[in-house]
């Protein structure tokens, strides 16, 4: 596929078709790598559980980290049908 370089303010840019971005799983952030006579554009790979540690620490500070919901549902035997 060929494309044209276009001016964007003082910089240059390339328009990429939405279908190409979807095909490459590119949503919002990309990593740019410069090689010999080439530029590689690839999606930023985010850690699957990034931010979980901070979220759990905040839940603990707020007292929201109990394992059971105090609604009494676990006090009776359940009858499964």
PDB file of N, CA, C and O in Angstrom:
ATOM      1  N   UNK A   1       0.846  -1.167   0.000  1.00  0.00           N
ATOM      2  CA  UNK A   1       0.000   0.000   0.000  1.00  0.00           C
ATOM      3  C   UNK A   1       0.897   1.238   0.000  1.00  0.00           C
ATOM      4  O   UNK A   1       1.888   1.289   0.729  1.00  0.00           O
ATOM      5  N   UNK A   2       0.562   2.198  -0.789  1.00  0.00           N
ATOM      6  CA  UNK A   2       1.309   3.447  -0.829  1.00  0.00           C
ATOM      7  C   UNK A   2       0.450   4.564  -0.256  1.00  0.00           C
ATOM      8  O   UNK A   2      -0.778   4.525  -0.329  1.00  0.00           O
ATOM      9  N   UNK A   3       1.115   5.556   0.315  1.00  0.00           N
ATOM     10  CA  UNK A   3       0.429   6.701   0.888  1.00  0.00           C
ATOM     11  C   UNK A   3       1.283   7.935   0.650  1.00  0.00           C
ATOM     12  O   UNK A   3       2.447   7.827   0.264  1.00  0.00           O
ATOM     13  N   UNK A   4       0.713   9.091   0.878  1.00  0.00           N
ATOM     14  CA  UNK A   4       1.442  10.342   0.690  1.00  0.00           C
ATOM     15  C   UNK A   4       1.748  10.969   2.042  1.00  0.00           C
ATOM     16  O   UNK A   4       0.965  10.853   2.985  1.00  0.00           O
ATOM     17  N   UNK A   5       2.886  11.627   2.124  1.00  0.00           N
ATOM     18  CA  UNK A   5       3.238  12.385   3.318  1.00  0.00           C
ATOM     19  C   UNK A   5       2.563  13.745   3.196  1.00  0.00           C
ATOM     20  O   UNK A   5       2.655  14.407   2.163  1.00  0.00           O
ATOM     21  N   UNK A   6       1.875  14.156   4.281  1.00  0.00           N
ATOM     22  CA  UNK A   6       1.131  15.412   4.264  1.00  0.00           C
ATOM     23  C   UNK A   6       1.662  16.346   5.349  1.00  0.00           C
ATOM     24  O   UNK A   6       2.171  15.878   6.367  1.00  0.00           O
ATOM     25  N   UNK A   7       1.551  17.656   5.146  1.00  0.00           N
ATOM     26  CA  UNK A   7       1.974  18.598   6.187  1.00  0.00           C
ATOM     27  C   UNK A   7       0.943  18.657   7.312  1.00  0.00           C
ATOM     28  O   UNK A   7      -0.262  18.701   7.066  1.00  0.00           O
ATOM     29  N   UNK A   8       1.436  18.657   8.548  1.00  0.00           N
ATOM     30  CA  UNK A   8       0.593  18.830   9.732  1.00  0.00           C
ATOM     31  C   UNK A   8       1.307  19.867  10.602  1.00  0.00           C
ATOM     32  O   UNK A   8       2.194  19.518  11.381  1.00  0.00           O
ATOM     33  N   UNK A   9       0.926  21.126  10.474  1.00  0.00           N
ATOM     34  CA  UNK A   9       1.627  22.199  11.177  1.00  0.00           C
ATOM     35  C   UNK A   9       3.067  22.259  10.705  1.00  0.00           C
ATOM     36  O   UNK A   9       3.332  22.342   9.505  1.00  0.00           O
ATOM     37  N   UNK A  10       4.004  22.218  11.656  1.00  0.00           N
ATOM     38  CA  UNK A  10       5.429  22.217  11.322  1.00  0.00           C
ATOM     39  C   UNK A  10       5.963  20.804  11.109  1.00  0.00           C
ATOM     40  O   UNK A  10       7.148  20.623  10.828  1.00  0.00           O
ATOM     41  N   UNK A  11       5.101  19.813  11.239  1.00  0.00           N
ATOM     42  CA  UNK A  11       5.514  18.411  11.113  1.00  0.00           C
ATOM     43  C   UNK A  11       4.975  17.810   9.827  1.00  0.00           C
ATOM     44  O   UNK A  11       4.397  18.507   8.994  1.00  0.00           O
ATOM     45  N   UNK A  12       5.169  16.534   9.681  1.00  0.00           N
ATOM     46  CA  UNK A  12       4.643  15.777   8.542  1.00  0.00           C
ATOM     47  C   UNK A  12       3.856  14.597   9.095  1.00  0.00           C
ATOM     48  O   UNK A  12       4.092  14.161  10.222  1.00  0.00           O
ATOM     49  N   UNK A  13       2.932  14.088   8.312  1.00  0.00           N
ATOM     50  CA  UNK A  13       2.128  12.963   8.751  1.00  0.00           C
ATOM     51  C   UNK A  13       1.751  12.060   7.598  1.00  0.00           C
ATOM     52  O   UNK A  13       1.967  12.379   6.429  1.00  0.00           O
ATOM     53  N   UNK A  14       1.180  10.920   7.961  1.00  0.00           N
ATOM     54  CA  UNK A  14       0.691   9.953   6.982  1.00  0.00           C
ATOM     55  C   UNK A  14      -0.715   9.563   7.411  1.00  0.00           C
ATOM     56  O   UNK A  14      -0.935   9.217   8.571  1.00  0.00           O
ATOM     57  N   UNK A  15      -1.654   9.615   6.499  1.00  0.00           N
ATOM     58  CA  UNK A  15      -3.012   9.148   6.796  1.00  0.00           C
ATOM     59  C   UNK A  15      -3.038   7.639   6.651  1.00  0.00           C
ATOM     60  O   UNK A  15      -2.610   7.085   5.639  1.00  0.00           O
ATOM     61  N   UNK A  16      -3.549   6.986   7.685  1.00  0.00           N
ATOM     62  CA  UNK A  16      -3.647   5.526   7.665  1.00  0.00           C
ATOM     63  C   UNK A  16      -5.123   5.140   7.627  1.00  0.00           C
ATOM     64  O   UNK A  16      -5.904   5.641   8.436  1.00  0.00           O
ATOM     65  N   UNK A  17      -5.517   4.276   6.722  1.00  0.00           N
ATOM     66  CA  UNK A  17      -6.915   3.849   6.654  1.00  0.00           C
ATOM     67  C   UNK A  17      -7.356   3.152   7.947  1.00  0.00           C
ATOM     68  O   UNK A  17      -6.591   2.400   8.551  1.00  0.00           O
ATOM     69  N   UNK A  18      -8.594   3.414   8.357  1.00  0.00           N
ATOM     70  CA  UNK A  18      -9.133   2.819   9.577  1.00  0.00           C
ATOM     71  C   UNK A  18      -9.099   1.294   9.514  1.00  0.00           C
ATOM     72  O   UNK A  18      -8.857   0.643  10.530  1.00  0.00           O
ATOM     73  N   UNK A  19      -9.336   0.720   8.345  1.00  0.00           N
ATOM     74  CA  UNK A  19      -9.311  -0.744   8.231  1.00  0.00           C
ATOM     75  C   UNK A  19      -7.911  -1.292   8.512  1.00  0.00           C
ATOM     76  O   UNK A  19      -7.769  -2.357   9.113  1.00  0.00           O
ATOM     77  N   UNK A  20      -6.887  -0.571   8.081  1.00  0.00           N
ATOM     78  CA  UNK A  20      -5.510  -0.995   8.349  1.00  0.00           C
ATOM     79  C   UNK A  20      -5.207  -0.919   9.841  1.00  0.00           C
ATOM     80  O   UNK A  20      -4.574  -1.819  10.392  1.00  0.00           O
ATOM     81  N   UNK A  21      -5.655   0.151  10.499  1.00  0.00           N
ATOM     82  CA  UNK A  21      -5.437   0.290  11.943  1.00  0.00           C
ATOM     83  C   UNK A  21      -6.139  -0.833  12.708  1.00  0.00           C
ATOM     84  O   UNK A  21      -5.563  -1.410  13.631  1.00  0.00           O
ATOM     85  N   UNK A  22      -7.372  -1.140  12.330  1.00  0.00           N
ATOM     86  CA  UNK A  22      -8.098  -2.242  12.995  1.00  0.00           C
ATOM     87  C   UNK A  22      -7.392  -3.570  12.768  1.00  0.00           C
ATOM     88  O   UNK A  22      -7.267  -4.376  13.690  1.00  0.00           O
ATOM     89  N   UNK A  23      -6.937  -3.798  11.563  1.00  0.00           N
ATOM     90  CA  UNK A  23      -6.256  -5.046  11.217  1.00  0.00           C
ATOM     91  C   UNK A  23      -4.996  -5.233  12.060  1.00  0.00           C
ATOM     92  O   UNK A  23      -4.630  -6.363  12.386  1.00  0.00           O
ATOM     93  N   UNK A  24      -4.334  -4.140  12.413  1.00  0.00           N
ATOM     94  CA  UNK A  24      -3.087  -4.201  13.189  1.00  0.00           C
ATOM     95  C   UNK A  24      -3.319  -3.975  14.681  1.00  0.00           C
ATOM     96  O   UNK A  24      -2.359  -3.841  15.440  1.00  0.00           O
ATOM     97  N   UNK A  25      -4.584  -3.931  15.110  1.00  0.00           N
ATOM     98  CA  UNK A  25      -4.942  -3.714  16.521  1.00  0.00           C
ATOM     99  C   UNK A  25      -4.365  -2.413  17.072  1.00  0.00           C
ATOM    100  O   UNK A  25      -3.934  -2.364  18.224  1.00  0.00           O
ATOM    101  N   UNK A  26      -4.357  -1.383  16.271  1.00  0.00           N
ATOM    102  CA  UNK A  26      -3.884  -0.074  16.712  1.00  0.00           C
ATOM    103  C   UNK A  26      -5.107   0.755  17.086  1.00  0.00           C
ATOM    104  O   UNK A  26      -5.975   1.020  16.255  1.00  0.00           O
ATOM    105  N   UNK A  27      -5.157   1.161  18.364  1.00  0.00           N
ATOM    106  CA  UNK A  27      -6.315   1.899  18.859  1.00  0.00           C
ATOM    107  C   UNK A  27      -5.968   3.364  19.105  1.00  0.00           C
ATOM    108  O   UNK A  27      -6.572   4.257  18.512  1.00  0.00           O
ATOM    109  N   UNK A  28      -4.988   3.610  19.986  1.00  0.00           N
ATOM    110  CA  UNK A  28      -4.693   5.000  20.296  1.00  0.00           C
ATOM    111  C   UNK A  28      -3.203   5.325  20.409  1.00  0.00           C
ATOM    112  O   UNK A  28      -2.791   6.417  20.017  1.00  0.00           O
ATOM    113  N   UNK A  29      -2.401   4.426  20.924  1.00  0.00           N
ATOM    114  CA  UNK A  29      -0.979   4.706  21.084  1.00  0.00           C
ATOM    115  C   UNK A  29      -0.161   3.775  20.199  1.00  0.00           C
ATOM    116  O   UNK A  29      -0.486   2.599  20.039  1.00  0.00           O
ATOM    117  N   UNK A  30       0.906   4.325  19.627  1.00  0.00           N
ATOM    118  CA  UNK A  30       1.799   3.526  18.799  1.00  0.00           C
ATOM    119  C   UNK A  30       3.236   3.742  19.233  1.00  0.00           C
ATOM    120  O   UNK A  30       3.577   4.755  19.844  1.00  0.00           O
ATOM    121  N   UNK A  31       4.059   2.779  18.907  1.00  0.00           N
ATOM    122  CA  UNK A  31       5.498   2.869  19.106  1.00  0.00           C
ATOM    123  C   UNK A  31       6.123   3.045  17.726  1.00  0.00           C
ATOM    124  O   UNK A  31       5.783   2.324  16.788  1.00  0.00           O
ATOM    125  N   UNK A  32       7.030   3.995  17.608  1.00  0.00           N
ATOM    126  CA  UNK A  32       7.708   4.245  16.341  1.00  0.00           C
ATOM    127  C   UNK A  32       9.154   3.796  16.453  1.00  0.00           C
ATOM    128  O   UNK A  32       9.856   4.170  17.392  1.00  0.00           O
ATOM    129  N   UNK A  33       9.594   3.001  15.503  1.00  0.00           N
ATOM    130  CA  UNK A  33      10.970   2.520  15.468  1.00  0.00           C
ATOM    131  C   UNK A  33      11.581   2.920  14.133  1.00  0.00           C
ATOM    132  O   UNK A  33      10.967   2.753  13.080  1.00  0.00           O
ATOM    133  N   UNK A  34      12.789   3.447  14.192  1.00  0.00           N
ATOM    134  CA  UNK A  34      13.491   3.831  12.966  1.00  0.00           C
ATOM    135  C   UNK A  34      14.533   2.780  12.647  1.00  0.00           C
ATOM    136  O   UNK A  34      15.365   2.440  13.488  1.00  0.00           O
ATOM    137  N   UNK A  35      14.484   2.271  11.440  1.00  0.00           N
ATOM    138  CA  UNK A  35      15.469   1.307  10.956  1.00  0.00           C
ATOM    139  C   UNK A  35      16.174   1.894   9.750  1.00  0.00           C
ATOM    140  O   UNK A  35      16.025   3.075   9.438  1.00  0.00           O
ATOM    141  N   UNK A  36      16.929   1.069   9.089  1.00  0.00           N
ATOM    142  CA  UNK A  36      17.617   1.534   7.888  1.00  0.00           C
ATOM    143  C   UNK A  36      16.588   1.702   6.772  1.00  0.00           C
ATOM    144  O   UNK A  36      16.027   0.721   6.285  1.00  0.00           O
ATOM    145  N   UNK A  37      16.350   2.927   6.380  1.00  0.00           N
ATOM    146  CA  UNK A  37      15.398   3.264   5.312  1.00  0.00           C
ATOM    147  C   UNK A  37      13.977   2.784   5.587  1.00  0.00           C
ATOM    148  O   UNK A  37      13.237   2.482   4.652  1.00  0.00           O
ATOM    149  N   UNK A  38      13.587   2.709   6.861  1.00  0.00           N
ATOM    150  CA  UNK A  38      12.220   2.294   7.168  1.00  0.00           C
ATOM    151  C   UNK A  38      11.782   2.860   8.510  1.00  0.00           C
ATOM    152  O   UNK A  38      12.604   3.150   9.379  1.00  0.00           O
ATOM    153  N   UNK A  39      10.494   3.007   8.656  1.00  0.00           N
ATOM    154  CA  UNK A  39       9.873   3.377   9.925  1.00  0.00           C
ATOM    155  C   UNK A  39       8.870   2.279  10.246  1.00  0.00           C
ATOM    156  O   UNK A  39       8.036   1.930   9.411  1.00  0.00           O
ATOM    157  N   UNK A  40       8.952   1.742  11.442  1.00  0.00           N
ATOM    158  CA  UNK A  40       8.036   0.683  11.871  1.00  0.00           C
ATOM    159  C   UNK A  40       7.060   1.293  12.867  1.00  0.00           C
ATOM    160  O   UNK A  40       7.465   1.936  13.836  1.00  0.00           O
ATOM    161  N   UNK A  41       5.783   1.090  12.621  1.00  0.00           N
ATOM    162  CA  UNK A  41       4.722   1.570  13.505  1.00  0.00           C
ATOM    163  C   UNK A  41       4.034   0.342  14.074  1.00  0.00           C
ATOM    164  O   UNK A  41       3.556  -0.511  13.326  1.00  0.00           O
ATOM    165  N   UNK A  42       3.983   0.251  15.404  1.00  0.00           N
ATOM    166  CA  UNK A  42       3.280  -0.887  16.005  1.00  0.00           C
ATOM    167  C   UNK A  42       2.540  -0.431  17.254  1.00  0.00           C
ATOM    168  O   UNK A  42       2.923   0.562  17.873  1.00  0.00           O
ATOM    169  N   UNK A  43       1.479  -1.148  17.632  1.00  0.00           N
ATOM    170  CA  UNK A  43       0.698  -0.732  18.796  1.00  0.00           C
ATOM    171  C   UNK A  43       1.512  -0.866  20.076  1.00  0.00           C
ATOM    172  O   UNK A  43       2.364  -1.745  20.200  1.00  0.00           O
ATOM    173  N   UNK A  44       1.235   0.018  21.020  1.00  0.00           N
ATOM    174  CA  UNK A  44       1.875  -0.071  22.329  1.00  0.00           C
ATOM    175  C   UNK A  44       1.235  -1.236  23.070  1.00  0.00           C
ATOM    176  O   UNK A  44       0.013  -1.305  23.199  1.00  0.00           O
ATOM    177  N   UNK A  45       2.058  -2.137  23.549  1.00  0.00           N
ATOM    178  CA  UNK A  45       1.574  -3.290  24.303  1.00  0.00           C
ATOM    179  C   UNK A  45       1.533  -2.925  25.782  1.00  0.00           C
ATOM    180  O   UNK A  45       2.575  -2.728  26.408  1.00  0.00           O
ATOM    181  N   UNK A  46       0.348  -2.838  26.329  1.00  0.00           N
ATOM    182  CA  UNK A  46       0.195  -2.497  27.741  1.00  0.00           C
ATOM    183  C   UNK A  46       0.167  -3.774  28.562  1.00  0.00           C
ATOM    184  O   UNK A  46      -0.341  -4.803  28.117  1.00  0.00           O
ATOM    185  N   UNK A  47       0.719  -3.695  29.765  1.00  0.00           N
ATOM    186  CA  UNK A  47       0.725  -4.852  30.657  1.00  0.00           C
ATOM    187  C   UNK A  47      -0.720  -5.225  30.990  1.00  0.00           C
ATOM    188  O   UNK A  47      -1.529  -4.339  31.266  1.00  0.00           O
ATOM    189  N   UNK A  48      -1.061  -6.519  30.968  1.00  0.00           N
ATOM    190  CA  UNK A  48      -2.448  -6.939  31.181  1.00  0.00           C
ATOM    191  C   UNK A  48      -3.050  -6.469  32.500  1.00  0.00           C
ATOM    192  O   UNK A  48      -4.245  -6.179  32.557  1.00  0.00           O
ATOM    193  N   UNK A  49      -2.257  -6.389  33.548  1.00  0.00           N
ATOM    194  CA  UNK A  49      -2.785  -6.017  34.861  1.00  0.00           C
ATOM    195  C   UNK A  49      -2.161  -4.724  35.384  1.00  0.00           C
ATOM    196  O   UNK A  49      -2.026  -4.529  36.592  1.00  0.00           O
ATOM    197  N   UNK A  50      -1.791  -3.858  34.469  1.00  0.00           N
ATOM    198  CA  UNK A  50      -1.183  -2.585  34.869  1.00  0.00           C
ATOM    199  C   UNK A  50      -2.161  -1.795  35.731  1.00  0.00           C
ATOM    200  O   UNK A  50      -3.325  -1.632  35.364  1.00  0.00           O
ATOM    201  N   UNK A  51      -1.694  -1.310  36.864  1.00  0.00           N
ATOM    202  CA  UNK A  51      -2.522  -0.494  37.745  1.00  0.00           C
ATOM    203  C   UNK A  51      -3.294  -1.260  38.796  1.00  0.00           C
ATOM    204  O   UNK A  51      -3.896  -0.651  39.681  1.00  0.00           O
ATOM    205  N   UNK A  52      -3.292  -2.586  38.722  1.00  0.00           N
ATOM    206  CA  UNK A  52      -4.046  -3.363  39.697  1.00  0.00           C
ATOM    207  C   UNK A  52      -3.505  -3.174  41.109  1.00  0.00           C
ATOM    208  O   UNK A  52      -4.287  -3.057  42.053  1.00  0.00           O
ATOM    209  N   UNK A  53      -2.187  -3.141  41.272  1.00  0.00           N
ATOM    210  CA  UNK A  53      -1.588  -2.992  42.604  1.00  0.00           C
ATOM    211  C   UNK A  53      -2.045  -1.714  43.277  1.00  0.00           C
ATOM    212  O   UNK A  53      -2.419  -1.726  44.450  1.00  0.00           O
ATOM    213  N   UNK A  54      -2.019  -0.613  42.546  1.00  0.00           N
ATOM    214  CA  UNK A  54      -2.459   0.666  43.094  1.00  0.00           C
ATOM    215  C   UNK A  54      -3.951   0.637  43.422  1.00  0.00           C
ATOM    216  O   UNK A  54      -4.374   1.183  44.441  1.00  0.00           O
ATOM    217  N   UNK A  55      -4.739   0.007  42.571  1.00  0.00           N
ATOM    218  CA  UNK A  55      -6.182  -0.078  42.812  1.00  0.00           C
ATOM    219  C   UNK A  55      -6.477  -0.893  44.065  1.00  0.00           C
ATOM    220  O   UNK A  55      -7.342  -0.518  44.856  1.00  0.00           O
ATOM    221  N   UNK A  56      -5.767  -2.005  44.255  1.00  0.00           N
ATOM    222  CA  UNK A  56      -5.976  -2.817  45.455  1.00  0.00           C
ATOM    223  C   UNK A  56      -5.540  -2.074  46.708  1.00  0.00           C
ATOM    224  O   UNK A  56      -6.199  -2.177  47.743  1.00  0.00           O
ATOM    225  N   UNK A  57      -4.439  -1.325  46.637  1.00  0.00           N
ATOM    226  CA  UNK A  57      -3.982  -0.543  47.788  1.00  0.00           C
ATOM    227  C   UNK A  57      -5.021   0.509  48.161  1.00  0.00           C
ATOM    228  O   UNK A  57      -5.286   0.721  49.344  1.00  0.00           O
ATOM    229  N   UNK A  58      -5.610   1.167  47.171  1.00  0.00           N
ATOM    230  CA  UNK A  58      -6.636   2.168  47.427  1.00  0.00           C
ATOM    231  C   UNK A  58      -7.886   1.523  48.025  1.00  0.00           C
ATOM    232  O   UNK A  58      -8.494   2.084  48.937  1.00  0.00           O
ATOM    233  N   UNK A  59      -8.273   0.350  47.519  1.00  0.00           N
ATOM    234  CA  UNK A  59      -9.414  -0.366  48.092  1.00  0.00           C
ATOM    235  C   UNK A  59      -9.156  -0.703  49.552  1.00  0.00           C
ATOM    236  O   UNK A  59     -10.062  -0.593  50.377  1.00  0.00           O
ATOM    237  N   UNK A  60      -7.938  -1.111  49.884  1.00  0.00           N
ATOM    238  CA  UNK A  60      -7.593  -1.447  51.266  1.00  0.00           C
ATOM    239  C   UNK A  60      -7.682  -0.208  52.156  1.00  0.00           C
ATOM    240  O   UNK A  60      -8.206  -0.277  53.268  1.00  0.00           O
ATOM    241  N   UNK A  61      -7.172   0.922  51.671  1.00  0.00           N
ATOM    242  CA  UNK A  61      -7.240   2.167  52.446  1.00  0.00           C
ATOM    243  C   UNK A  61      -8.682   2.563  52.730  1.00  0.00           C
ATOM    244  O   UNK A  61      -8.976   3.113  53.791  1.00  0.00           O
ATOM    245  N   UNK A  62      -9.567   2.294  51.807  1.00  0.00           N
ATOM    246  CA  UNK A  62     -10.980   2.660  51.958  1.00  0.00           C
ATOM    247  C   UNK A  62     -11.796   1.585  52.672  1.00  0.00           C
ATOM    248  O   UNK A  62     -12.988   1.769  52.917  1.00  0.00           O
ATOM    249  N   UNK A  63     -11.159   0.466  53.004  1.00  0.00           N
ATOM    250  CA  UNK A  63     -11.878  -0.624  53.660  1.00  0.00           C
ATOM    251  C   UNK A  63     -12.814  -1.372  52.732  1.00  0.00           C
ATOM    252  O   UNK A  63     -13.803  -1.949  53.184  1.00  0.00           O
ATOM    253  N   UNK A  64     -12.519  -1.370  51.452  1.00  0.00           N
ATOM    254  CA  UNK A  64     -13.382  -2.005  50.458  1.00  0.00           C
ATOM    255  C   UNK A  64     -12.829  -3.346  49.989  1.00  0.00           C
ATOM    256  O   UNK A  64     -13.155  -3.806  48.894  1.00  0.00           O
ATOM    257  N   UNK A  65     -11.999  -3.970  50.810  1.00  0.00           N
ATOM    258  CA  UNK A  65     -11.340  -5.196  50.356  1.00  0.00           C
ATOM    259  C   UNK A  65     -11.797  -6.448  51.103  1.00  0.00           C
ATOM    260  O   UNK A  65     -11.079  -7.448  51.128  1.00  0.00           O
ATOM    261  N   UNK A  66     -12.977  -6.402  51.708  1.00  0.00           N
ATOM    262  CA  UNK A  66     -13.465  -7.610  52.373  1.00  0.00           C
ATOM    263  C   UNK A  66     -13.894  -8.624  51.322  1.00  0.00           C
ATOM    264  O   UNK A  66     -14.325  -8.256  50.229  1.00  0.00           O
ATOM    265  N   UNK A  67     -13.773  -9.901  51.662  1.00  0.00           N
ATOM    266  CA  UNK A  67     -14.068 -10.947  50.689  1.00  0.00           C
ATOM    267  C   UNK A  67     -15.551 -11.280  50.590  1.00  0.00           C
ATOM    268  O   UNK A  67     -15.997 -11.797  49.566  1.00  0.00           O
ATOM    269  N   UNK A  68     -16.319 -10.994  51.631  1.00  0.00           N
ATOM    270  CA  UNK A  68     -17.743 -11.300  51.614  1.00  0.00           C
ATOM    271  C   UNK A  68     -18.559 -10.019  51.666  1.00  0.00           C
ATOM    272  O   UNK A  68     -18.172  -9.045  52.312  1.00  0.00           O
ATOM    273  N   UNK A  69     -19.671 -10.033  50.991  1.00  0.00           N
ATOM    274  CA  UNK A  69     -20.609  -8.922  51.071  1.00  0.00           C
ATOM    275  C   UNK A  69     -21.527  -9.223  52.246  1.00  0.00           C
ATOM    276  O   UNK A  69     -22.126 -10.297  52.309  1.00  0.00           O
ATOM    277  N   UNK A  70     -21.640  -8.297  53.162  1.00  0.00           N
ATOM    278  CA  UNK A  70     -22.415  -8.513  54.386  1.00  0.00           C
ATOM    279  C   UNK A  70     -23.904  -8.315  54.107  1.00  0.00           C
ATOM    280  O   UNK A  70     -24.506  -7.333  54.543  1.00  0.00           O
ATOM    281  N   UNK A  71     -24.488  -9.270  53.369  1.00  0.00           N
ATOM    282  CA  UNK A  71     -25.908  -9.180  53.051  1.00  0.00           C
ATOM    283  C   UNK A  71     -26.714 -10.335  53.647  1.00  0.00           C
ATOM    284  O   UNK A  71     -27.929 -10.400  53.462  1.00  0.00           O
ATOM    285  N   UNK A  72     -26.049 -11.246  54.360  1.00  0.00           N
ATOM    286  CA  UNK A  72     -26.737 -12.339  55.020  1.00  0.00           C
ATOM    287  C   UNK A  72     -27.075 -13.520  54.130  1.00  0.00           C
ATOM    288  O   UNK A  72     -27.586 -14.522  54.629  1.00  0.00           O
ATOM    289  N   UNK A  73     -26.814 -13.445  52.847  1.00  0.00           N
ATOM    290  CA  UNK A  73     -27.163 -14.539  51.946  1.00  0.00           C
ATOM    291  C   UNK A  73     -26.378 -15.811  52.233  1.00  0.00           C
ATOM    292  O   UNK A  73     -26.818 -16.903  51.875  1.00  0.00           O
ATOM    293  N   UNK A  74     -25.233 -15.683  52.869  1.00  0.00           N
ATOM    294  CA  UNK A  74     -24.411 -16.859  53.135  1.00  0.00           C
ATOM    295  C   UNK A  74     -24.736 -17.503  54.478  1.00  0.00           C
ATOM    296  O   UNK A  74     -24.058 -18.450  54.878  1.00  0.00           O
ATOM    297  N   UNK A  75     -25.763 -17.014  55.191  1.00  0.00           N
ATOM    298  CA  UNK A  75     -26.095 -17.544  56.508  1.00  0.00           C
ATOM    299  C   UNK A  75     -27.071 -18.710  56.440  1.00  0.00           C
ATOM    300  O   UNK A  75     -27.202 -19.442  57.420  1.00  0.00           O
ATOM    301  N   UNK A  76     -27.748 -18.907  55.342  1.00  0.00           N
ATOM    302  CA  UNK A  76     -28.715 -19.991  55.199  1.00  0.00           C
ATOM    303  C   UNK A  76     -28.204 -21.005  54.186  1.00  0.00           C
ATOM    304  O   UNK A  76     -27.409 -20.686  53.301  1.00  0.00           O
ATOM    305  N   UNK A  77     -28.690 -22.253  54.342  1.00  0.00           N
ATOM    306  CA  UNK A  77     -28.365 -23.264  53.341  1.00  0.00           C
ATOM    307  C   UNK A  77     -29.203 -23.005  52.090  1.00  0.00           C
ATOM    308  O   UNK A  77     -30.381 -22.656  52.168  1.00  0.00           O
ATOM    309  N   UNK A  78     -28.579 -23.181  50.973  1.00  0.00           N
ATOM    310  CA  UNK A  78     -29.265 -22.989  49.709  1.00  0.00           C
ATOM    311  C   UNK A  78     -29.809 -24.324  49.230  1.00  0.00           C
ATOM    312  O   UNK A  78     -29.181 -25.363  49.438  1.00  0.00           O
ATOM    313  N   UNK A  79     -30.940 -24.305  48.609  1.00  0.00           N
ATOM    314  CA  UNK A  79     -31.511 -25.513  48.028  1.00  0.00           C
ATOM    315  C   UNK A  79     -31.465 -25.362  46.511  1.00  0.00           C
ATOM    316  O   UNK A  79     -32.112 -24.489  45.934  1.00  0.00           O
ATOM    317  N   UNK A  80     -30.683 -26.236  45.882  1.00  0.00           N
ATOM    318  CA  UNK A  80     -30.522 -26.172  44.436  1.00  0.00           C
ATOM    319  C   UNK A  80     -31.544 -27.073  43.764  1.00  0.00           C
ATOM    320  O   UNK A  80     -31.771 -28.192  44.222  1.00  0.00           O
ATOM    321  N   UNK A  81     -32.144 -26.623  42.723  1.00  0.00           N
ATOM    322  CA  UNK A  81     -33.156 -27.416  42.015  1.00  0.00           C
ATOM    323  C   UNK A  81     -32.692 -27.703  40.625  1.00  0.00           C
ATOM    324  O   UNK A  81     -33.399 -28.358  39.861  1.00  0.00           O
TER     325      UNK A  81
END
